[in-house]
Amino acid sequence: MGGRPDDLEDSERYIAIPDKRELDLGKPLVLTFARHHLPDDYDKVREIFNRAGAYARFKDLLEHRGAVDRWYDFEQKATEEALKTWCVDNDIKVSS
């Protein structure tokens, strides 16, 4: 298994995968999860994400509510869907 290709910077051949923020997988995703999975805590989650250090406090809340696994499953599925959509939008064929 090789390292990075020598022509990695060739924008004709390679394209950078966007990060979570570019795919709208940050705060919007958290709020969608809270709305559907932690409706009684929705306002609290929204308040958490109005200050710095939000993810640590959000993870504490998830642990307290026993929802960590549900969050990770939700986040993974949303990430996969966002990346598939991004690939379609960028004419990138995805193999299974």
Chimera marker file (.cmm) of the C-alpha trace (Angstrom):
<marker_set name="trace">
<marker id="1" x="0.000" y="0.000" z="0.000" r="1" g="1" b="0" radius="0.5"/>
<marker id="2" x="1.456" y="3.231" z="-1.139" r="1" g="1" b="0" radius="0.5"/>
<marker id="3" x="1.342" y="6.628" z="0.401" r="1" g="1" b="0" radius="0.5"/>
<marker id="4" x="-0.092" y="9.724" z="-1.163" r="1" g="1" b="0" radius="0.5"/>
<marker id="5" x="0.014" y="9.953" z="-4.954" r="1" g="1" b="0" radius="0.5"/>
<marker id="6" x="2.620" y="12.327" z="-6.365" r="1" g="1" b="0" radius="0.5"/>
<marker id="7" x="-0.033" y="14.196" z="-8.327" r="1" g="1" b="0" radius="0.5"/>
<marker id="8" x="-2.428" y="14.695" z="-5.395" r="1" g="1" b="0" radius="0.5"/>
<marker id="9" x="-2.557" y="18.443" z="-5.996" r="1" g="1" b="0" radius="0.5"/>
<marker id="10" x="-3.848" y="17.914" z="-9.561" r="1" g="1" b="0" radius="0.5"/>
<marker id="11" x="-7.353" y="19.412" z="-9.386" r="1" g="1" b="0" radius="0.5"/>
<marker id="12" x="-8.230" y="17.810" z="-12.718" r="1" g="1" b="0" radius="0.5"/>
<marker id="13" x="-7.786" y="14.389" z="-11.190" r="1" g="1" b="0" radius="0.5"/>
<marker id="14" x="-8.625" y="14.818" z="-7.496" r="1" g="1" b="0" radius="0.5"/>
<marker id="15" x="-11.218" y="16.743" z="-5.536" r="1" g="1" b="0" radius="0.5"/>
<marker id="16" x="-11.207" y="17.432" z="-1.797" r="1" g="1" b="0" radius="0.5"/>
<marker id="17" x="-14.032" y="15.925" z="0.223" r="1" g="1" b="0" radius="0.5"/>
<marker id="18" x="-15.893" y="18.673" z="2.097" r="1" g="1" b="0" radius="0.5"/>
<marker id="19" x="-15.876" y="18.787" z="5.867" r="1" g="1" b="0" radius="0.5"/>
<marker id="20" x="-18.911" y="18.556" z="8.146" r="1" g="1" b="0" radius="0.5"/>
<marker id="21" x="-19.647" y="22.268" z="8.113" r="1" g="1" b="0" radius="0.5"/>
<marker id="22" x="-19.635" y="22.392" z="4.329" r="1" g="1" b="0" radius="0.5"/>
<marker id="23" x="-22.131" y="19.511" z="4.268" r="1" g="1" b="0" radius="0.5"/>
<marker id="24" x="-24.372" y="21.143" z="6.895" r="1" g="1" b="0" radius="0.5"/>
<marker id="25" x="-23.582" y="18.364" z="9.375" r="1" g="1" b="0" radius="0.5"/>
<marker id="26" x="-22.720" y="20.550" z="12.352" r="1" g="1" b="0" radius="0.5"/>
<marker id="27" x="-25.280" y="22.451" z="14.365" r="1" g="1" b="0" radius="0.5"/>
<marker id="28" x="-28.166" y="21.862" z="11.893" r="1" g="1" b="0" radius="0.5"/>
<marker id="29" x="-27.744" y="18.091" z="12.212" r="1" g="1" b="0" radius="0.5"/>
<marker id="30" x="-27.579" y="18.258" z="16.006" r="1" g="1" b="0" radius="0.5"/>
<marker id="31" x="-30.780" y="20.295" z="16.124" r="1" g="1" b="0" radius="0.5"/>
<marker id="32" x="-32.561" y="17.865" z="13.786" r="1" g="1" b="0" radius="0.5"/>
<marker id="33" x="-31.476" y="14.959" z="16.009" r="1" g="1" b="0" radius="0.5"/>
<marker id="34" x="-32.650" y="16.763" z="19.144" r="1" g="1" b="0" radius="0.5"/>
<marker id="35" x="-35.999" y="17.644" z="17.568" r="1" g="1" b="0" radius="0.5"/>
<marker id="36" x="-36.704" y="13.999" z="16.700" r="1" g="1" b="0" radius="0.5"/>
<marker id="37" x="-34.884" y="12.053" z="19.422" r="1" g="1" b="0" radius="0.5"/>
<marker id="38" x="-34.722" y="14.398" z="22.422" r="1" g="1" b="0" radius="0.5"/>
<marker id="39" x="-37.753" y="16.662" z="21.943" r="1" g="1" b="0" radius="0.5"/>
<marker id="40" x="-37.961" y="17.557" z="25.648" r="1" g="1" b="0" radius="0.5"/>
<marker id="41" x="-34.347" y="18.762" z="25.492" r="1" g="1" b="0" radius="0.5"/>
<marker id="42" x="-34.576" y="20.635" z="22.186" r="1" g="1" b="0" radius="0.5"/>
<marker id="43" x="-34.453" y="24.108" z="23.750" r="1" g="1" b="0" radius="0.5"/>
<marker id="44" x="-31.582" y="23.036" z="25.988" r="1" g="1" b="0" radius="0.5"/>
<marker id="45" x="-29.611" y="21.703" z="23.002" r="1" g="1" b="0" radius="0.5"/>
<marker id="46" x="-30.254" y="24.910" z="21.063" r="1" g="1" b="0" radius="0.5"/>
<marker id="47" x="-28.975" y="26.894" z="24.046" r="1" g="1" b="0" radius="0.5"/>
<marker id="48" x="-25.895" y="24.638" z="24.336" r="1" g="1" b="0" radius="0.5"/>
<marker id="49" x="-24.994" y="25.389" z="20.701" r="1" g="1" b="0" radius="0.5"/>
<marker id="50" x="-25.128" y="29.129" z="21.213" r="1" g="1" b="0" radius="0.5"/>
<marker id="51" x="-21.901" y="28.998" z="23.251" r="1" g="1" b="0" radius="0.5"/>
<marker id="52" x="-18.365" y="27.712" z="22.795" r="1" g="1" b="0" radius="0.5"/>
<marker id="53" x="-17.587" y="24.132" z="23.820" r="1" g="1" b="0" radius="0.5"/>
<marker id="54" x="-20.991" y="22.963" z="22.660" r="1" g="1" b="0" radius="0.5"/>
<marker id="55" x="-20.048" y="19.472" z="21.508" r="1" g="1" b="0" radius="0.5"/>
<marker id="56" x="-18.619" y="18.493" z="24.894" r="1" g="1" b="0" radius="0.5"/>
<marker id="57" x="-21.792" y="19.638" z="26.650" r="1" g="1" b="0" radius="0.5"/>
<marker id="58" x="-23.947" y="17.955" z="23.996" r="1" g="1" b="0" radius="0.5"/>
<marker id="59" x="-22.075" y="14.663" z="24.503" r="1" g="1" b="0" radius="0.5"/>
<marker id="60" x="-22.618" y="14.977" z="28.274" r="1" g="1" b="0" radius="0.5"/>
<marker id="61" x="-26.348" y="15.424" z="27.664" r="1" g="1" b="0" radius="0.5"/>
<marker id="62" x="-26.383" y="12.412" z="25.322" r="1" g="1" b="0" radius="0.5"/>
<marker id="63" x="-24.691" y="10.278" z="27.963" r="1" g="1" b="0" radius="0.5"/>
<marker id="64" x="-27.124" y="11.485" z="30.616" r="1" g="1" b="0" radius="0.5"/>
<marker id="65" x="-30.078" y="10.596" z="28.365" r="1" g="1" b="0" radius="0.5"/>
<marker id="66" x="-28.613" y="7.263" z="27.204" r="1" g="1" b="0" radius="0.5"/>
<marker id="67" x="-28.664" y="8.494" z="23.604" r="1" g="1" b="0" radius="0.5"/>
<marker id="68" x="-24.995" y="8.302" z="22.584" r="1" g="1" b="0" radius="0.5"/>
<marker id="69" x="-25.434" y="5.292" z="20.285" r="1" g="1" b="0" radius="0.5"/>
<marker id="70" x="-28.565" y="6.787" z="18.702" r="1" g="1" b="0" radius="0.5"/>
<marker id="71" x="-26.624" y="9.997" z="17.990" r="1" g="1" b="0" radius="0.5"/>
<marker id="72" x="-23.669" y="8.190" z="16.408" r="1" g="1" b="0" radius="0.5"/>
<marker id="73" x="-25.996" y="6.084" z="14.226" r="1" g="1" b="0" radius="0.5"/>
<marker id="74" x="-27.962" y="9.187" z="13.195" r="1" g="1" b="0" radius="0.5"/>
<marker id="75" x="-24.777" y="11.154" z="12.472" r="1" g="1" b="0" radius="0.5"/>
<marker id="76" x="-23.245" y="8.319" z="10.436" r="1" g="1" b="0" radius="0.5"/>
<marker id="77" x="-26.351" y="7.858" z="8.276" r="1" g="1" b="0" radius="0.5"/>
<marker id="78" x="-26.676" y="11.614" z="7.702" r="1" g="1" b="0" radius="0.5"/>
<marker id="79" x="-22.984" y="11.849" z="6.774" r="1" g="1" b="0" radius="0.5"/>
<marker id="80" x="-23.279" y="8.977" z="4.304" r="1" g="1" b="0" radius="0.5"/>
<marker id="81" x="-26.352" y="10.547" z="2.688" r="1" g="1" b="0" radius="0.5"/>
<marker id="82" x="-24.706" y="13.979" z="2.495" r="1" g="1" b="0" radius="0.5"/>
<marker id="83" x="-21.578" y="12.508" z="0.903" r="1" g="1" b="0" radius="0.5"/>
<marker id="84" x="-23.639" y="10.512" z="-1.621" r="1" g="1" b="0" radius="0.5"/>
<marker id="85" x="-25.535" y="13.672" z="-2.556" r="1" g="1" b="0" radius="0.5"/>
<marker id="86" x="-22.267" y="15.603" z="-2.804" r="1" g="1" b="0" radius="0.5"/>
<marker id="87" x="-20.848" y="12.923" z="-5.111" r="1" g="1" b="0" radius="0.5"/>
<marker id="88" x="-23.908" y="13.070" z="-7.366" r="1" g="1" b="0" radius="0.5"/>
<marker id="89" x="-23.742" y="16.875" z="-7.417" r="1" g="1" b="0" radius="0.5"/>
<marker id="90" x="-20.067" y="16.672" z="-8.435" r="1" g="1" b="0" radius="0.5"/>
<marker id="91" x="-20.546" y="13.910" z="-11.042" r="1" g="1" b="0" radius="0.5"/>
<marker id="92" x="-18.513" y="11.439" z="-9.007" r="1" g="1" b="0" radius="0.5"/>
<marker id="93" x="-19.400" y="7.777" z="-9.468" r="1" g="1" b="0" radius="0.5"/>
<marker id="94" x="-19.438" y="5.843" z="-6.204" r="1" g="1" b="0" radius="0.5"/>
<marker id="95" x="-18.671" y="2.132" z="-6.241" r="1" g="1" b="0" radius="0.5"/>
<marker id="96" x="-20.085" y="-0.087" z="-3.533" r="1" g="1" b="0" radius="0.5"/>
<link id1="1" id2="2" r="1" g="1" b="0" radius="0.2"/>
<link id1="2" id2="3" r="1" g="1" b="0" radius="0.2"/>
<link id1="3" id2="4" r="1" g="1" b="0" radius="0.2"/>
<link id1="4" id2="5" r="1" g="1" b="0" radius="0.2"/>
<link id1="5" id2="6" r="1" g="1" b="0" radius="0.2"/>
<link id1="6" id2="7" r="1" g="1" b="0" radius="0.2"/>
<link id1="7" id2="8" r="1" g="1" b="0" radius="0.2"/>
<link id1="8" id2="9" r="1" g="1" b="0" radius="0.2"/>
<link id1="9" id2="10" r="1" g="1" b="0" radius="0.2"/>
<link id1="10" id2="11" r="1" g="1" b="0" radius="0.2"/>
<link id1="11" id2="12" r="1" g="1" b="0" radius="0.2"/>
<link id1="12" id2="13" r="1" g="1" b="0" radius="0.2"/>
<link id1="13" id2="14" r="1" g="1" b="0" radius="0.2"/>
<link id1="14" id2="15" r="1" g="1" b="0" radius="0.2"/>
<link id1="15" id2="16" r="1" g="1" b="0" radius="0.2"/>
<link id1="16" id2="17" r="1" g="1" b="0" radius="0.2"/>
<link id1="17" id2="18" r="1" g="1" b="0" radius="0.2"/>
<link id1="18" id2="19" r="1" g="1" b="0" radius="0.2"/>
<link id1="19" id2="20" r="1" g="1" b="0" radius="0.2"/>
<link id1="20" id2="21" r="1" g="1" b="0" radius="0.2"/>
<link id1="21" id2="22" r="1" g="1" b="0" radius="0.2"/>
<link id1="22" id2="23" r="1" g="1" b="0" radius="0.2"/>
<link id1="23" id2="24" r="1" g="1" b="0" radius="0.2"/>
<link id1="24" id2="25" r="1" g="1" b="0" radius="0.2"/>
<link id1="25" id2="26" r="1" g="1" b="0" radius="0.2"/>
<link id1="26" id2="27" r="1" g="1" b="0" radius="0.2"/>
<link id1="27" id2="28" r="1" g="1" b="0" radius="0.2"/>
<link id1="28" id2="29" r="1" g="1" b="0" radius="0.2"/>
<link id1="29" id2="30" r="1" g="1" b="0" radius="0.2"/>
<link id1="30" id2="31" r="1" g="1" b="0" radius="0.2"/>
<link id1="31" id2="32" r="1" g="1" b="0" radius="0.2"/>
<link id1="32" id2="33" r="1" g="1" b="0" radius="0.2"/>
<link id1="33" id2="34" r="1" g="1" b="0" radius="0.2"/>
<link id1="34" id2="35" r="1" g="1" b="0" radius="0.2"/>
<link id1="35" id2="36" r="1" g="1" b="0" radius="0.2"/>
<link id1="36" id2="37" r="1" g="1" b="0" radius="0.2"/>
<link id1="37" id2="38" r="1" g="1" b="0" radius="0.2"/>
<link id1="38" id2="39" r="1" g="1" b="0" radius="0.2"/>
<link id1="39" id2="40" r="1" g="1" b="0" radius="0.2"/>
<link id1="40" id2="41" r="1" g="1" b="0" radius="0.2"/>
<link id1="41" id2="42" r="1" g="1" b="0" radius="0.2"/>
<link id1="42" id2="43" r="1" g="1" b="0" radius="0.2"/>
<link id1="43" id2="44" r="1" g="1" b="0" radius="0.2"/>
<link id1="44" id2="45" r="1" g="1" b="0" radius="0.2"/>
<link id1="45" id2="46" r="1" g="1" b="0" radius="0.2"/>
<link id1="46" id2="47" r="1" g="1" b="0" radius="0.2"/>
<link id1="47" id2="48" r="1" g="1" b="0" radius="0.2"/>
<link id1="48" id2="49" r="1" g="1" b="0" radius="0.2"/>
<link id1="49" id2="50" r="1" g="1" b="0" radius="0.2"/>
<link id1="50" id2="51" r="1" g="1" b="0" radius="0.2"/>
<link id1="51" id2="52" r="1" g="1" b="0" radius="0.2"/>
<link id1="52" id2="53" r="1" g="1" b="0" radius="0.2"/>
<link id1="53" id2="54" r="1" g="1" b="0" radius="0.2"/>
<link id1="54" id2="55" r="1" g="1" b="0" radius="0.2"/>
<link id1="55" id2="56" r="1" g="1" b="0" radius="0.2"/>
<link id1="56" id2="57" r="1" g="1" b="0" radius="0.2"/>
<link id1="57" id2="58" r="1" g="1" b="0" radius="0.2"/>
<link id1="58" id2="59" r="1" g="1" b="0" radius="0.2"/>
<link id1="59" id2="60" r="1" g="1" b="0" radius="0.2"/>
<link id1="60" id2="61" r="1" g="1" b="0" radius="0.2"/>
<link id1="61" id2="62" r="1" g="1" b="0" radius="0.2"/>
<link id1="62" id2="63" r="1" g="1" b="0" radius="0.2"/>
<link id1="63" id2="64" r="1" g="1" b="0" radius="0.2"/>
<link id1="64" id2="65" r="1" g="1" b="0" radius="0.2"/>
<link id1="65" id2="66" r="1" g="1" b="0" radius="0.2"/>
<link id1="66" id2="67" r="1" g="1" b="0" radius="0.2"/>
<link id1="67" id2="68" r="1" g="1" b="0" radius="0.2"/>
<link id1="68" id2="69" r="1" g="1" b="0" radius="0.2"/>
<link id1="69" id2="70" r="1" g="1" b="0" radius="0.2"/>
<link id1="70" id2="71" r="1" g="1" b="0" radius="0.2"/>
<link id1="71" id2="72" r="1" g="1" b="0" radius="0.2"/>
<link id1="72" id2="73" r="1" g="1" b="0" radius="0.2"/>
<link id1="73" id2="74" r="1" g="1" b="0" radius="0.2"/>
<link id1="74" id2="75" r="1" g="1" b="0" radius="0.2"/>
<link id1="75" id2="76" r="1" g="1" b="0" radius="0.2"/>
<link id1="76" id2="77" r="1" g="1" b="0" radius="0.2"/>
<link id1="77" id2="78" r="1" g="1" b="0" radius="0.2"/>
<link id1="78" id2="79" r="1" g="1" b="0" radius="0.2"/>
<link id1="79" id2="80" r="1" g="1" b="0" radius="0.2"/>
<link id1="80" id2="81" r="1" g="1" b="0" radius="0.2"/>
<link id1="81" id2="82" r="1" g="1" b="0" radius="0.2"/>
<link id1="82" id2="83" r="1" g="1" b="0" radius="0.2"/>
<link id1="83" id2="84" r="1" g="1" b="0" radius="0.2"/>
<link id1="84" id2="85" r="1" g="1" b="0" radius="0.2"/>
<link id1="85" id2="86" r="1" g="1" b="0" radius="0.2"/>
<link id1="86" id2="87" r="1" g="1" b="0" radius="0.2"/>
<link id1="87" id2="88" r="1" g="1" b="0" radius="0.2"/>
<link id1="88" id2="89" r="1" g="1" b="0" radius="0.2"/>
<link id1="89" id2="90" r="1" g="1" b="0" radius="0.2"/>
<link id1="90" id2="91" r="1" g="1" b="0" radius="0.2"/>
<link id1="91" id2="92" r="1" g="1" b="0" radius="0.2"/>
<link id1="92" id2="93" r="1" g="1" b="0" radius="0.2"/>
<link id1="93" id2="94" r="1" g="1" b="0" radius="0.2"/>
<link id1="94" id2="95" r="1" g="1" b="0" radius="0.2"/>
<link id1="95" id2="96" r="1" g="1" b="0" radius="0.2"/>
</marker_set>
